[in-house]
Structures are given as C-alpha cells and as structure tokens.
Amino acid sequence: MRGNRAKRRTATLGSAGVLVTATLMAGAVAAPTAGASTGHGQDREARGAAIAAERAAKAGIDWQDCPADWGFAKPIQCGWVSVPLDYAHPYGKQLKLAVDRIGNTGTKEERQGALVYNPGGPGGSGMRFPTRVTNKNPIWANAAKAYDFVGFDPRGVGHSAPISCIDPQEFVKAPKMDPVPDSEADKAAQRKLAREYAEGCAERSGKAMLQQMTTPNTVRDLDVIRAALGEKKLNYLGVSYGTYIGAVYGTMFPGHLRRMIVDSVVNPSRDKIWYQANLDQDVAFEGRWKDWEDWVAANDAAFHLGTTRDAVQAKWLQLRATAKKSPIGGVVGPAELISFFQSAPYYDSSWVPIATVFSKYVAGDTQALVDAAAPDMSDTAGNISAENGNAVYTAVECTDAKWPTSWKKWDRDNTELNKNYPFMTWANAWMNLPCATWPVKQQTPVNVKTHKGLPPVMIVQSTHDAATPYDGAVELHHRFKGSRLITEKDAGSHGVTGLVNPCINQRVDTYLLTGQLDTADVTCTPHATPKP
C-alpha cells in the first residue's frame, strides 16, 4: 500500500534564487562507490549513471517561471532534467523529469545548497515542497534560510513521462466491489480485475517503460538531478516510500550524500520488499485504527459515536453493512468507505474531519459522507493524477522485487491475516495482486547497507505508524552505521517531520544547519493529540 495513498484517494500510501553554475563541479560525477554494482548489468548501469550525471552537470537546469497550469506561482521556478530511460544505455531514449525550486531565504553566506524532497508513494510528487517556503510554514523557516527547496516528479509521475494502467474515469468510478470476499466467486472476480490491470499497464505504458520503473532507477535519477543542480553532494529529505529511495541512494551513492533525513521508514530488508511489507502494514493499520476509535470514544461529547472502542467499532460495522447492502447515495460502498476512513490511521490531521463526517452520517446526514467519500467524476485532472499515482505505485512495487505467483499463497496469507486485522487486509491484497501476473521481469532489491563515505543519517519514526511500521526504522538504523534514530513514542501519524513537536523540529533544524546529531538515539514524547 502506498505511503500517501489516503491523500490520493480522498483529497488528491498515506501524498525548491541562486543561479546554479553549469560547469562541472569537482567530484560532482564520481562513479558510484557501492557494493550495489556487482553484476555485469549493474556495472553498465553504474557507468551509465555517471555518464548521465556528467552530462546533466554540464547542461545545468534552465530555470523558468512554472507553466501556469502547474499551480506554482513566482518566485517558485520550474525546469527539466534529462535522464536515460535505461541506464545500461545512457545514450538511448531519454526521459524529461520535472523539477522545481525556491531559492534559500537567507543570505548568500547562509546558503548550504539544495535540499531535495520526495514525499513517498511510489507515485507521489515532490513538486509542492517549495510551497513550504511561500506558505511561510514555520517548521521549515530555519532550514529555508540555508537551503533552496527542490521538488521533482519521479519518472512516470505527473509531468515526468507519466504512465497509466487504466482509463482514469474508470479507475475512480464507484461503487467498487467490497474488498472483503464473501465467496470464491468474489475472489475470482477480484483476481480477474488484478490480471486485467497488470495487462492494462503494459498496454497503456509499454513494457519498455515498465521494465525501467524501479527504485534503483529513481535513485540514479536523483543523482542526475543532484548533478544538474550543480551540487557536489546531495541533501535529501524523504518521507514514507521516499525513505526507501534514500536508503537505496545511501547504498548506491554513499560518497555523494551530505545530509539525509528519512521520516516514517519503509523496512529496507530484502525479505520485506514488497510482499511482506504490505502484510506487515495490515497489522499496523489495525492497531492505529483502534487508536483512532479510542480517541473518538474519549471525545463522545463531540461525536456521539459511543464511549468505548467497541461501541465505535459497532457503529463502523453497521455503516459498512448498510453500504454493502445498498451503496450510500448510490456510490459509497464498503470499498469507498475504506478508502475514505483509512486516512484516519494514516494521519492525525484526518482524525477530526473523518469523525465529523461519521458523526453527521449517524445523526442522519448522509450527504456529508457522499461528498467526502464518493469520487468527483467532474474532476478529470484530479482523476488523471489519482490513476497515475496508482499506476506508478503498482509499476515500481511490482518491478522492484519478485512477488508470489501462487494464488494459494496470497489466499492463505490474507485469509489468515483478515481474521484478526480485517480493516485493511483484503483491500491491500487486491491493490497489490497485479504483481502476481506482472508482465515484465521482476528485479532483486538492492541490499541496503553501509559503504565507505556514508555520512551520519537522521531517522525519524513514530511507534504506532500504520503505513510504515516502526520495525522499518529500527532495521535501517541497524544497516546504516552512524545513523541516529529519533522515536516519537506513543504517536502514529505518518510523516513526523511536518508536525509540531519541538523535540523533533529542533533536532531536524540542528542537523540540517550544522550536520550535528545527538550522541545517542532519542525518544520524544508525542505531538499534541487533535482536538475536536
């Protein structure tokens, strides 16, 4: 399940002026110093990445005002960086990646380079990152003095050679089948949809493109962007799936990294990428769903949904059963309910809005729920974006790693999990099932580990995170020597560095501005719980 999936489904997997010199900076294109380049093909790709980075460093980026329909006003600027489709053939077909930036707000002397951001997915766009400066986000004000804030659309995403697997209007159409199967016939129907989706990816995007939709290629693209920015070393902030990009970058290009913060961490173990990671999510989602129900119960005076978790859960099951029998407003069935309600376990910022809509429904206002959970068929741009995000999510996860092809295994694992963790299990299974019949060769994930030149990395994670369970942060901390883990205890919002928590915010600033980490790992108390 993608790290910012909830945002995509409801609002949008639980979601960068100093002129850059075009001359080649010393060390800007050193070859990767990694054990990732073991096989002959990977050696070719490593050489291709160095060639592409050298080319990009010479070309630079021709920064201009952003196209009007992109929605980024001055002083944000936009540009393009060319990367090879296939790094084994660096002089072959090129893709144009969209990038944007805002210059550092401090003096020339205060500037420390560019800070490049990825929000996750796979399939998320980082292009909104510079708006943290234009919107005067106080959490990022200190970092903005020192850094240009740079966002980009990864390959396949948004403006960067976007891919597609199904007609966007068809993708968002509702109501969909209830993800929880009642019969073998239901499972057969879902399997057929998943197989057709995988075939649609090949038809609409082409196998040549799908084969190159991998995390290692996105990492190589990131290094080409670094070179195009004129940066000798990368400063990087990655959230959710963006942490896996960071982990693989740190493995493949350790000597090209200056500072890196990874927030809400994908478990980088090769045993987890990606089948097991998605099963682990189902367990974590159930736990965070219960946290939300406890909060709703504690705020019964505001929501009138019950004074205990069990009472709130009974209301949820009643709503689900009603929608299954007859979709609410003709469009909101169980699948749409899950897509809407799942952002509560994802983000604390969703706790109040979702409880409010739920409360209104129970009080007799069904329209609020329809407005919130049904697709907007007139929002064609939003629907194109949602379908594209899902296509990239599928393409990257399915191509990155070997997935089980045996339906028996999928059926057994998800049937078993669903007994105790029913909130997300089957919905997540069907979302990922196209990987069982994926039409291109599946890769072996990079072995994430420390290599010479890797700087100290900051890892930030909440203990109750649903989308990226806490063990992932512990695993990356173990693999990256010299890293520091900041744990937000008894909290569970996905994406911690964007929330107000001085214990975390001050450490992020200190690290970005000075490079200093604490001498030991740190545990922070949770950020404030939402108030109804």
C-alpha positions, -999 to 999 in steps of 0.1 A, spaced: 0 0 0 15 33 -9 27 56 17 4 85 8 -25 65 -6 -51 81 16 -44 116 4 -47 104 -32 -80 86 -27 -97 113 -7 -81 146 -14 -57 140 -42 0 52 7 -8 76 34 9 123 -7 129 242 -43 171 320 -63 206 314 -67 217 306 -103 233 271 -105 266 271 -123 266 248 -153 302 240 -150 312 205 -138 320 207 -101 348 186 -87 335 153 -76 300 160 -89 300 129 -111 323 105 -94 312 69 -101 290 52 -75 311 38 -47 288 9 -39 286 -28 -35 253 -24 -53 272 -28 -86 280 -65 -85 266 -79 -117 277 -70 -152 244 -53 -159 246 -32 -128 282 -22 -137 269 -10 -170 241 9 -152 266 24 -128 287 37 -157 255 49 -174 245 68 -143 280 85 -141 277 95 -178 242 109 -173 253 128 -142 282 143 -161 260 154 -189 235 169 -165 262 188 -146 273 204 -179 238 212 -190 225 225 -157 188 234 -154 172 262 -174 150 276 -146 119 295 -158 86 306 -144 65 275 -140 38 267 -166 5 284 -155 -14 251 -152 11 236 -128 -1 258 -100 32 272 -87 35 309 -87 67 330 -87 91 330 -70 90 292 -75 107 282 -107 105 251 -128 128 232 -152 137 199 -167 164 173 -162 170 146 -188 177 110 -177 182 78 -197 151 55 -198 176 26 -193 209 34 -176 225 5 -193 220 26 -225 228 61 -214 228 75 -250 195 58 -258 160 71 -251 158 100 -226 130 109 -202 124 145 -191 119 149 -154 101 180 -140 118 198 -112 110 230 -92 128 251 -66 127 282 -45 160 298 -35 171 300 1 156 329 21 188 338 39 220 355 27 244 341 1 267 333 31 240 313 48 233 291 18 242 255 21 229 242 -12 198 225 -23 175 203 -2 158 177 -24 125 162 -13 104 131 -20 70 125 -2 66 89 -9 42 67 -29 56 52 -50 38 77 -72 40 108 -51 51 142 -65 75 163 -46 67 194 -66 48 211 -37 79 211 -15 89 248 -23 54 259 -12 65 253 24 85 285 19 59 305 0 32 294 26 56 305 54 55 271 71 71 279 105 85 244 110 108 249 79 117 285 83 152 279 96 161 253 70 147 276 43 173 302 52 201 278 44 187 257 15 170 260 -18 139 238 -15 138 215 -46 110 192 -56 106 168 -85 82 144 -102 99 110 -103 100 90 -135 65 80 -146 48 106 -122 29 138 -130 49 158 -156 78 133 -159 68 109 -187 36 99 -168 24 63 -171 -11 49 -169 -28 15 -165 -65 21 -169 -88 49 -181 -88 74 -152 -126 79 -151 -129 41 -150 -103 39 -122 -122 62 -99 -157 50 -108 -179 39 -79 -191 18 -62 -165 -9 -65 -167 -45 -52 -165 -50 -15 -128 -59 -9 -138 -85 17 -148 -115 -3 -179 -135 6 -172 -164 -18 -148 -180 -41 -166 -162 -69 -158 -128 -53 -121 -138 -52 -122 -149 -88 -137 -116 -99 -110 -97 -80 -83 -118 -95 -96 -111 -130 -96 -73 -122 -60 -75 -110 -48 -95 -140 -66 -71 -164 -50 -41 -145 -15 -56 -150 -22 -61 -187 -35 -26 -189 -2 -12 -175 17 -30 -203 -8 -18 -230 -10 18 -219 26 24 -207 46 -1 -227 68 -29 -214 100 -10 -221 89 18 -197 75 -6 -171 108 -26 -170 126 6 -160 101 17 -133 123 7 -104 136 22 -72 172 19 -82 164 39 -114 147 66 -94 178 67 -72 200 71 -103 176 99 -115 180 116 -81 218 115 -86 215 131 -120 192 158 -105 219 164 -79 245 169 -107 221 191 -127 217 213 -96 254 218 -96 256 201 -62 287 181 -53 267 162 -26 230 157 -21 210 169 9 178 148 9 146 146 29 125 115 22 92 105 38 74 71 36 85 54 3 109 84 0 128 68 28 134 37 7 147 59 -21 170 74 5 181 41 18 190 28 -17 207 61 -26 228 59 5 238 23 -5 245 31 -42 259 66 -39 273 69 -3 300 93 -12 275 116 -30 255 122 2 260 152 25 229 151 48 199 129 48 167 127 69 144 98 64 110 101 81 85 71 85 107 44 72 100 16 48 117 -16 61 146 -19 37 151 -57 43 151 -76 10 128 -101 28 102 -73 32 103 -56 -3 74 -56 -12 51 -86 -5 58 -90 32 59 -52 38 23 -49 27 12 -78 50 30 -60 79 10 -29 71 -23 -47 76 -13 -55 112 -1 -19 119 -32 -4 103 -55 -24 126 -36 -11 156 -38 26 146 -74 22 136 -81 11 172 -61 42 185 -84 64 165 -115 46 178 -102 51 213 -99 88 206 -134 90 191 -148 73 222 -129 97 245 -145 126 226 -180 112 226 -193 146 237 -183 159 203 -191 130 181 -218 108 198 -204 76 183 -200 57 216 -180 59 248 -159 28 241 -138 15 213 -162 -14 209 -191 9 206 -174 30 179 -164 -2 161 -200 -15 162 -211 18 145 -184 13 119 -195 -23 112 -231 -11 110 -222 16 85 -202 -9 64 -231 -34 64 -255 -7 53 -232 4 25 -227 -32 14 -265 -39 12 -271 -6 -7 -244 18 -15 -250 52 2 -261 78 -23 -257 50 -49 -219 54 -49 -204 48 -15 -200 11 -8 -175 -7 15 -145 -1 -8 -152 37 -9 -157 37 29 -123 21 34 -106 45 10 -121 74 30 -117 61 65 -82 48 61 -67 83 62 -76 83 100 -50 56 107 -26 74 83 -27 110 95 -38 125 128 -48 156 108 -77 134 94 -90 124 129 -114 153 133 -127 156 97 -134 118 95 -150 116 129 -171 146 120 -184 131 87 -191 98 105 -209 116 133 -231 135 108 -240 103 90 -251 86 122 -271 117 130 -289 113 97 -269 135 73 -258 110 45 -248 138 21 -217 147 41 -205 111 37 -213 110 0 -195 143 -6 -164 131 13 -161 95 1 -175 94 -34 -154 102 -64 -158 135 -82 -163 124 -118 -161 161 -129 -125 165 -115 -108 150 -146 -74 164 -137 -76 150 -102 -88 116 -115 -59 115 -140 -35 123 -111 -50 96 -89 -48 70 -116 -13 80 -125 -3 77 -88 -17 42 -86 -1 31 -119 34 43 -106 28 26 -72 20 -7 -90 48 -4 -116 75 3 -90 65 -22 -64 58 -50 -90 90 -44 -109 113 -39 -79 111 -74 -65 99 -109 -70 63 -115 -59 45 -148 -52 28 -161 -83 8 -187 -64 -28 -176 -57 -29 -203 -30 -2 -183 -11 -20 -150 -14 -53 -165 -4 -39 -183 26 -19 -154 39 -46 -128 35 -74 -151 48 -54 -158 79 -45 -121 85 -80 -109 79 -92 -129 109 -75 -105 133 -67 -75 112 -98 -70 90 -97 -32 85 -72 -31 55 -61 -67 47 -82 -76 17 -83 -41 3 -44 -41 4 -43 -76 -11 -63 -66 -42 -43 -34 -47 -11 -54 -49 -24 -85 -67 -14 -72 -102 22 -80 -91 13 -118 -92 8 -116 -130 32 -87 -138 41 -86 -175 78 -77 -172 108 -92 -154 109 -86 -117 142 -75 -101 161 -83 -70 161 -54 -44 193 -37 -35 210 -49 -3 208 -18 18 240 -14 38 268 10 48 296 16 24 326 39 26 317 76 26 282 73 40 276 103 63 255 101 95 218 98 86 189 111 107 160 86 111 126 98 125 97 75 132 66 73 154 60 40 172 24 35 160 28 43 123 4 23 103 18 27 67 54 21 77 56 1 109 82 10 135 104 -20 128 114 -5 95 132 24 112 150 1 135 161 -21 106 175 9 86 192 22 118 209 -12 122 220 -11 85 233 25 84 263 28 107 265 62 125 228 69 120 206 82 148 170 72 155 146 97 168 115 79 181 82 97 187 68 74 214 31 66 216 23 85 184 14 72 150 9 99 124 26 90 91 52 117 83 66 131 116 89 160 105 59 180 92 42 181 126 47 205 155 69 187 181 98 208 193 118 177 204 119 167 168 117 201 150 147 215 168 168 184 160 159 185 124 170 221 122 203 214 141 211 186 118 203 204 85 221 236 97 252 221 114 253 184 105 252 175 142 233 146 155 227 136 192 254 113 207 228 87 212 193 78 200 165 100 213 129 93 224 104 122 222 70 124 237 42 125 212 29 157 194 -4 171 206 -34 149 200 -61 166 177 -89 185 195 -124 181 182 
